[in-house]
Amino acid sequence: MKKIGFITTNKVFAQSLAAAIHSRPDWGIEPHLLLKPRQAVLEAEVLALDAVVIDAADTAPDETEAFCRTLGQSAGCRLLLLVPKKGRRMAIRAVKNKVADDFIFYDTSLEYLFAKLVTL
């Protein structure tokens, strides 16, 4: 069972993703909601997460990259950024600099997000 964390302050979004994942036990994903970003690094370490999806909508690009760097070094898990179109440059830079493993845009389909999660 793959343990995947969702770092976001959007509780509705996080709970909806978790419910959708729980409805598909064949995916082998155990979702963990990390709704307090300031505590997320510690929680990711304690939970020994395999991967983390980071909602980067409300964060400045430099803050997101620094957070990813800290999370990657501390928790050692794979990182997937969920970004709006305006965050494209930051996301590409983060992947090129190996601060994040991959990214997807908000306007991507839910099926595509789940396909990415299953392959992480």
C-alpha positions, 0 to 999 in steps of 0.5 A: 500500500502506497502512502500518499499525503496531500498538502493543502489548506483546501479541506473540501478538495482534500476530503474529496480526493481522499473519498475518491481514492478510498472508493478504489482500494485496487489502486493500493493508495492510502491517502493522508490529509496534511491540512496544516502546511507548517506541520507537513514536513514533520507529518510526512516524516512521521507517517513515512509517506511514499509521495506527497501532492503539494497544492501550490496555488496560494504560495509564492514560487520561491516559497514553494521551491524552498518548501519542496527542498526541505520536504524532499530532504527531510521526508525523502518522498516523491513530490508532485506539484499541483499548480495553476497555469501561472505557476508553470515556470516555477513547476518546470524549474522545480523539476529541472532542479530536482526539487520536485519529481513532477507537476500537473495543472489544476485544469487537468482531469481527475483521471490524469491526477489519479494515473499520476498517483498510481505511478508515483 
